């Protein structure tokens, strides 16, 4: 039977199989590096995408709310938290007089104690149908012009279907529409007209949420659309100057996301430092292991040279072994970490206050390739020194290793 010539690829494969324990250990080391990079990038990119989606979904240029509840409002908009806060509706008259405002509409935030759809509190957002310019656009996507009294619109994460009912404070409401998933906190909200929301205040349970007796006289925040030719920052600054004594504060949508973005950037910095440390540790560990292995294999290299193998082929073989180890570790790291994210996504979302992992397929593909590529590059860099050292050794010294 004619034997096939032994190629560099064949030699690399046989060497890895022959040293199974060493190969498995190296693959595991690279896998940890790859998995760490993949998970950290998935989390940070998902959070950044959620912030961008929320800013777009808000639909207002300026938001006015009580200054003392800035953190609560930010948490509600960008992290899916629940909040209830109010200020006197009459203050809207002062805001109306400010130049640069094209439209303004109040919203009322109510946190339910329980709901038939969910095991956790649900954020209720009540809007004024007469002045609203945000929720109406969402309703138009569902071919609804106006909500009737007793009807609500639910976010995509609410476990109820169109035409069914949902209860808050023992009051049943009809679900007129269900919004498409947006990857924002609005996916966990229920929207209703303020006249429908006022009926909730008749409930005995409502006293555990708020002590308001005349909800018609209060709002939680005011959404503002500015006129063309002016900037949202200018309008917000004017409102803050005029309404300073009232305790209200105006925020641009982007400024509202600023604190969350700063936290994300800080998290990304820590993640980058961790990855860099792992990168250095992985290279050092791999360099040591490959050098020790190369010293043990000098006789093998000498024997190969004595039968006609060139040192350049040995050089390629060592790099190929490293590439196989890096590629295998990278693929395993992405597969295991990606599977872990899918299996424990609910726990991760809850602990990190995310709305959900909102990354497009293209984004996942790019992060996957980056993680695998880094794993391969780390392995090649770690092997490069040992491979160069062997290729520079005198041929007679390698052959002497065989004879000794």
C-alpha positions in Angstrom: 0.0 0.0 0.0 1.4 3.3 -1.0 1.9 5.7 1.8 1.0 9.4 1.4 3.9 11.9 2.0 3.8 13.4 5.4 3.1 17.1 5.1 3.5 20.0 7.6 -0.2 19.8 8.3 -0.1 16.1 9.0 2.9 16.5 11.3 1.2 19.3 13.2 -2.0 17.3 13.6 -0.1 14.2 14.8 2.0 16.2 17.3 -1.1 17.7 18.9 -2.8 14.3 19.1 0.3 12.7 20.6 0.5 15.3 23.4 -3.2 15.3 24.3 -2.8 16.6 27.9 -0.7 19.6 26.8 -3.0 20.3 23.9 -6.2 20.3 26.0 -4.6 22.5 28.6 -3.5 25.1 26.1 -6.9 25.0 24.4 -8.6 25.6 27.7 -6.3 28.5 28.5 -7.1 30.2 25.1 -10.8 29.3 25.6 -11.0 31.4 28.8 -9.4 34.4 27.1 -11.8 34.1 24.2 -14.9 33.6 26.4 -14.0 36.6 28.6 -13.6 38.9 25.6 -16.8 37.7 23.9 -19.0 38.0 27.0 -17.7 41.5 28.0 -18.2 42.8 24.4 -21.7 41.3 24.2 -22.7 43.0 27.5 -21.2 46.4 26.8 -22.4 46.5 23.1 -25.9 45.4 24.2 -26.1 48.1 26.9 -24.9 50.7 24.5 -27.5 49.7 21.9 -30.3 49.7 24.5 -29.3 53.3 25.4 -29.3 54.4 21.8 -32.7 52.7 21.2 -34.2 54.4 24.2 -33.1 57.9 23.2 -34.6 57.3 19.8 -37.8 55.8 21.2 -38.4 58.6 23.7 -39.5 60.8 20.8 -39.1 64.0 22.8 -36.3 66.6 22.5 -36.6 67.8 26.2 -38.0 66.1 29.3 -39.1 68.1 32.4 -39.3 66.3 35.7 -38.7 66.9 39.4 -35.0 67.4 39.9 -34.9 65.2 43.0 -36.1 62.2 41.0 -33.5 62.4 38.2 -31.9 59.0 39.2 -35.3 57.3 39.4 -36.3 58.7 36.0 -33.0 57.7 34.4 -33.3 54.2 35.9 -36.9 53.9 34.6 -36.0 55.0 31.0 -32.7 53.2 30.6 -32.6 50.3 33.0 -36.2 49.1 33.2 -36.8 50.3 36.8 -40.2 51.4 38.1 -40.9 54.8 39.6 -43.7 57.1 40.7 -43.3 60.8 41.2 -45.4 63.9 40.6 -45.5 67.7 40.5 -48.3 70.2 40.3 -49.8 70.4 36.8 -50.2 74.1 37.1 -46.5 74.5 36.6 -47.0 73.5 32.9 -48.5 77.0 32.4 -45.2 78.6 33.2 -43.3 76.2 30.9 -45.7 77.0 28.0 -44.5 80.6 27.9 -41.0 79.6 27.0 -39.9 80.3 23.5 -38.8 77.5 21.2 -41.5 75.0 22.3 -43.5 73.5 19.5 -45.4 70.8 21.4 -45.6 69.6 25.0 -47.5 66.8 26.6 -47.6 65.5 30.2 -47.2 61.9 31.3 -48.2 60.3 34.6 -46.0 57.4 35.9 -47.6 54.8 38.1 -46.0 51.7 39.5 -48.4 48.8 39.9 -48.2 46.5 43.0 -49.0 43.5 40.9 -50.5 42.7 37.5 -52.2 39.6 36.1 -49.6 39.4 33.3 -46.5 39.4 35.4 -45.0 38.3 38.7 -43.2 41.7 39.2 -44.4 45.3 39.3 -45.2 46.9 35.9 -44.6 50.5 35.0 -47.8 52.2 33.9 -47.4 55.3 31.7 -50.5 57.4 31.3 -50.4 60.0 28.5 -52.7 62.8 27.5 -54.3 61.8 24.1 -55.2 65.4 23.3 -51.6 66.7 23.4 -49.6 63.5 23.0 -47.2 63.3 20.1 -45.2 60.2 21.1 -47.5 57.3 22.0 -49.9 58.2 19.1 -47.1 57.5 16.6 -46.8 54.0 18.1 -50.5 53.5 18.0 -50.5 54.5 14.3 -48.1 51.6 13.6 -50.9 49.3 15.0 -53.6 51.2 13.0 -55.2 52.7 16.1 -56.1 56.3 16.1 -57.1 56.7 19.8 -57.5 54.5 22.8 -60.9 54.2 24.3 -61.5 54.5 28.0 -60.5 51.2 29.6 -58.1 50.2 26.8 -54.4 49.9 27.1 -51.3 49.2 25.0 -48.7 46.9 26.4 -45.0 46.4 25.6 -43.6 43.3 24.0 -42.4 41.8 27.2 -45.9 41.9 28.8 -47.3 38.4 28.8 -50.7 39.2 27.5 -52.3 39.1 24.0 -54.3 41.6 22.0 -58.0 41.4 22.8 -57.3 39.9 26.2 -57.5 41.7 29.6 -54.9 42.8 32.1 -55.6 43.9 35.7 -54.0 46.6 37.8 -55.1 47.2 41.4 -58.0 44.8 40.7 -59.2 46.9 37.8 -59.5 45.0 34.4 -58.4 46.7 31.1 -58.7 45.6 27.5 -55.5 45.2 25.5 -55.9 47.1 22.3 -52.4 46.6 20.9 -49.0 45.1 21.7 -45.9 47.1 20.7 -43.1 45.5 18.8 -39.9 44.7 20.7 -37.6 47.7 20.8 -34.9 46.6 23.2 -35.8 49.5 25.6 -37.5 49.8 29.0 -40.8 50.5 27.2 -41.0 46.8 26.4 -42.0 46.2 30.0 -44.5 49.1 30.3 -48.2 49.5 29.9 -49.6 52.7 28.3 -53.1 54.1 28.8 -54.9 57.4 28.5 -54.9 59.6 31.6 -58.7 59.4 31.9 -58.3 55.6 32.1 -55.5 55.9 34.6 -57.5 58.2 36.9 -59.9 55.2 37.6 -56.9 53.4 39.2 -56.9 56.0 42.0 -60.3 54.7 43.2 -58.6 51.4 44.3 -58.0 50.8 47.9 -54.6 49.4 47.0 -53.5 52.6 45.4 -52.8 54.2 48.8 -49.8 51.9 49.1 -48.3 53.5 45.9 -49.3 57.2 46.3 -51.2 59.5 48.6 -52.6 61.6 45.7 -56.2 62.3 46.1 -56.6 64.6 43.0 -54.5 62.9 40.3 -56.0 65.3 37.7 -53.9 68.1 39.2 -50.6 66.3 39.0 -48.2 65.0 36.3 -44.9 63.1 36.5 -43.1 64.7 33.6 -43.6 66.8 30.5 -42.3 65.7 27.1 -41.4 68.6 24.8 -40.7 68.9 21.1 -38.8 72.0 20.1 -39.3 74.2 17.1 -37.1 74.1 14.0 -34.4 76.6 14.2 -33.7 76.2 17.9 -31.8 73.5 19.9 -33.1 71.3 22.6 -30.2 72.3 24.9 -31.1 76.0 24.5 -34.8 75.3 25.5 -33.7 73.0 28.4 -31.3 75.7 29.7 -34.1 78.3 29.5 -36.5 76.1 31.4 -34.0 75.4 34.1 -33.3 79.1 34.5 -37.0 80.0 34.7 -38.2 77.0 36.7 -35.3 76.8 39.2 -37.4 77.8 42.2 -40.1 75.2 41.3 -37.8 72.2 41.8 -38.2 71.1 38.2 -35.3 70.3 35.9 -35.2 70.0 32.1 -33.1 67.4 30.4 -32.3 66.7 26.8 -32.8 63.1 25.8 -29.1 62.7 25.2 -28.2 64.4 28.5 -30.6 62.1 30.3 -28.6 59.1 29.0 -25.3 60.7 30.0 -25.0 59.1 33.5 -25.9 55.7 32.1 -23.4 56.1 29.3 -20.7 57.2 31.7 -21.3 54.1 33.8 -21.1 52.0 30.7 -17.9 53.6 29.6 -16.4 53.0 33.0 -17.5 49.4 32.8 -16.0 49.1 29.4 -12.7 50.5 30.7 -12.6 47.9 33.5 -13.4 45.2 31.0 -10.6 46.4 28.7 -8.1 46.3 31.6 -9.2 42.8 32.5 -8.9 41.6 29.0 -5.5 43.1 28.6 -4.3 41.4 31.8 -5.7 38.1 30.6 -4.0 38.7 27.2 -0.6 39.3 28.9 -1.1 36.3 31.3 -2.1 34.0 28.4 0.9 35.0 26.3 3.3 34.5 29.2 1.8 31.1 30.1 1.8 30.0 26.4 5.4 31.3 25.8 6.6 29.3 28.8 4.8 26.1 27.8 5.8 26.3 24.2 9.4 26.9 25.1 9.5 24.0 27.5 7.8 21.8 24.8 10.3 22.9 22.2 13.3 22.0 24.4 11.8 18.6 24.9 11.3 18.2 21.2 14.8 19.1 20.0 15.6 15.4 19.3 12.4 15.2 17.3 13.4 18.2 15.2 16.9 16.8 14.7 15.5 13.5 13.5 13.2 15.4 11.1 16.2 17.4 9.7 18.3 14.3 9.3 15.7 12.8 7.0 15.4 15.9 4.8 12.9 18.2 6.6 13.9 21.9 6.3 13.9 24.1 9.3 11.5 26.4 7.6 9.0 23.5 7.6 9.5 23.0 11.3 8.9 26.7 11.8 5.6 26.5 9.9 4.7 23.3 11.8 5.0 25.0 15.2 3.0 28.0 14.0 0.4 25.8 12.6 0.1 23.9 15.9 -0.3 27.2 17.6 -3.0 28.3 15.1 -4.9 25.1 15.6 -4.8 25.5 19.4 -5.8 29.2 19.1 -8.6 28.5 16.7 -10.0 25.6 18.7 -9.9 27.5 22.0 -11.4 30.6 20.3 -14.3 28.6 18.8 -15.0 26.7 22.1 -14.8 30.0 24.1 -17.4 31.7 21.9 -19.7 28.6 21.8 -19.6 28.0 25.6 -19.9 31.7 26.6 -22.6 32.3 23.9 -24.5 29.3 25.1 -24.2 30.5 28.7 -25.6 33.9 27.8 -28.6 32.3 26.1 -29.2 29.9 29.0 -28.9 32.5 31.8 -30.0 35.6 29.9 -32.9 36.3 32.2 -30.6 36.2 35.3 -28.0 38.4 33.6 -30.6 40.9 32.5 -32.0 41.1 36.0 -28.7 41.4 37.7 -27.3 44.0 35.3 -30.6 45.9 34.8 -30.6 45.4 31.1 -33.8 45.4 29.0 -32.4 42.5 26.8 -29.5 41.6 24.7 -30.1 43.8 21.7 -27.4 43.1 19.2 -28.0 42.4 15.5 -26.9 39.1 13.9 -24.2 41.1 12.1 -22.9 42.4 15.4 -22.8 38.9 16.9 -20.9 37.7 13.8 -18.3 40.5 14.1 -17.8 39.9 17.9 -17.4 36.2 17.2 -14.8 36.7 14.6 -12.9 39.2 16.7 -12.8 36.8 19.7 -11.6 33.9 17.6 -9.0 36.1 15.8 -7.6 37.3 19.1 -7.3 33.7 20.3 -5.4 32.8 17.2 -3.1 35.9 17.3 -2.3 35.3 21.0 -1.3 31.7 20.3 0.8 32.6 17.3 2.6 35.4 19.2 3.3 33.0 22.1 4.8 30.4 19.8 6.7 32.8 17.6 9.7 33.1 19.9 10.1 29.4 20.3 9.7 28.8 16.6 12.3 31.5 15.7 14.7 30.1 18.2 14.5 26.6 16.6 14.8 28.0 13.1 18.0 29.8 14.1 19.7 26.9 15.8 22.6 25.3 13.9 21.6 22.3 12.0 24.5 20.2 13.4 23.4 21.0 16.9 19.9 19.6 16.3 21.4 16.5 14.7 23.7 16.1 17.7 20.6 16.0 19.9 19.6 12.8 18.1 23.0 11.2 18.6 23.3 12.2 22.2 
